[in-house]
Amino acid sequence: MNISPANTPRQKRVSFLLLLLLILLGWLIFFVYQRPVPIPEATPIPVTARGDLAADEQSTIALFRSASPAVVYITNIEVRRNIFSLNIHEIPQGTGSGFVWDKQGRVVTNYHVIESASRVEVTLADRSTWKATLVGVAPDKDLAVLQISAPAEKLSPLPLGESHNLLVGQKVFAIGN
């Protein structure tokens, strides 16, 4: 039988040990002699105090604080039926904001917020949530009016002005959530 020198058991052992030695040497070089990269010390940046509010800022803050109880959060809920189990699932499809119009529970929002909703919920500033019914829409003006059955003491209507009293250049604020 003709056995080549590379196939002898002794040659195989030597080749295996040499390969094992190379792997161990590589491991030592990579893990043992690898030096960690020095991380520079982080120095905190001093925080500047806010300072006094300008009169303009104070009036804007007061305006937002007085109007915020009238701002509501609107959730558009879609009802879906699972075709396999026939279970009905209510899934929030969209959200938006609106405002309390009067103490009778009417709420004004944008039409696109409630468009194609199966059900609509209104969350007041105190975080109480109420089921809403659609009273009217003006899709061309992107307006919708909802009705909730919250008690009058929970409702803070937003005082409204008339647009003909406004002058060009006056500030206008949009408040939402």
N, C-alpha and C positions, 0 to 999 in steps of 0.2 A: 504494500500500500504506500502511496506517495503522499506524504504530509508536507505541506509548505511550511517554512519557518514562521510565517506570520500567524499561523493557526495553532501553534503549540500552546498548551495550557499555561506554560510559564510566560510566554509572550503576551497572552491575554491578560494575565495577572499584572504584569508590568504596565501594560497599556492602561488597564483599569486604575491602578494606583497612581499613575502619572496624571490621568484625567481627574481623579479625585483630588490630587495635590494642586492642580491648576484651579479647580473650583474653590478649594479652601483658600488659596492665595488670593483669588479674585474677591472672595467674600471678605477676607481680612482687609484688603486694600479699600474696598468700598465702604464697609461698615466701621472698622476700627480706626482707620487713618483719616476718615472723612472728618473734616473740621467744620463745626457749626458756623454758620454765617453770623457775625456779630450784629445784634439788633441795637440800633442807637436808642438811647434813652429818650422817651417822649416827654417833652416839657409842655405842661398845660398852658393854653393861651388864656390870658386874663379876660374875664367877662366884664364887659362894660355895663354899668348900671343903665337902666332904661332911661332915666331922666324924667323931667316933667313933661306932661302932655301939653301940646299946643291947644289953644281954644278950639280950633277947627276939629282936632281929634277928639276932644272932650264932647263936643256936640254930636259928632258922628257916633261915638260910643253910647251916649245917652239915647240917641235915636234907635239904635239897634237893640238896646236893652228894653226900651219901651215897646218896640214892635215885636220882639221875639215871642211873647206869649200868644200872639195871634198866628204865628207861623206853624203850619202842620206838615206832617210827613205822610205821604200818600203811597200805599202799596197796591199795585195792580196784581190781582191773583187770578190765575187761570186754573180752571178745573179740568183735569184729565182723567180718563178712565183707562185702566190697564186692560188691554184686550185679552190677556190670559187669565187674570184673576178676577176681572170685573170690579176691582177696587177703584174707588175714586180718590184721586190725589189732588190736593190744592198746592199749586206751585207759584211762588212769587215770580211774576214776569217782568215787572218794572217798578220803578219808584220815582217819586218826584216830590215837589213841595206845593203848597198852596197856603191860603190864609182864611181865617174865620171871618165871614162876612157880617154875621149878625148873631144875636143871642138865641135865635130860633134854630140854630145848628146848620145854617147854610155855609158851605165852604166853596171857595173859588180856586180852581186849578187850571192847568193847561189841558186841552183836549187830548193831545198826544200822550199824556200820562195815563189816561184811563181808557184810551181807544182800545176796542176789542177785549176789554176785561170781562171775565166771568163774574168777578166779585171785586169790590174795592174796600179797603180799610183805611181809616184816617187815624193817625196817632197825634194826639195833642201834645202841647209843650210839657204837660205833667206826665207824659208817657202812657197815658190811658189810651186804649185803642177802641175804635168804634166802627161798626159796619156802616158803610155808606150806600145810599141809593142815588142814582143819577136823576137830577131834576131837569137839567137842560144843557144843551150844547150849542156852540157856534163854531163848527170846525173851521170855517173860513177865517175866523179870528183866533183860532187855537185856544178857545175858552170852554170850560165846563163848570157846571155848578152841581155840587153834591149836597146831600142832606144827611146829617147824623143826628142821633137821638140823645146826645149828651145833655146833661142838665145845664141850665143857663149859667149857673155859678162856675162851671168849668170852662166856659167859653169867654174869650177875650177878643171881641171884634176889633179889626184894624180900622182906625179912623181914616176915612178917605177924603180927598179933596176933589176939586174939579179941574180938569185939564186946561180949561180956558183961562184959569187964573195963573198958569205957569208962564214964565218968561224964558226966552232962549238964553242959554248960558247957566240956568239954575242947575244945581246938583240933583241927580236922581240916584236913588239907592235901590238895589235889588237884594232882597233878603230871602234866603231859602235855607234848606238844611241838607 
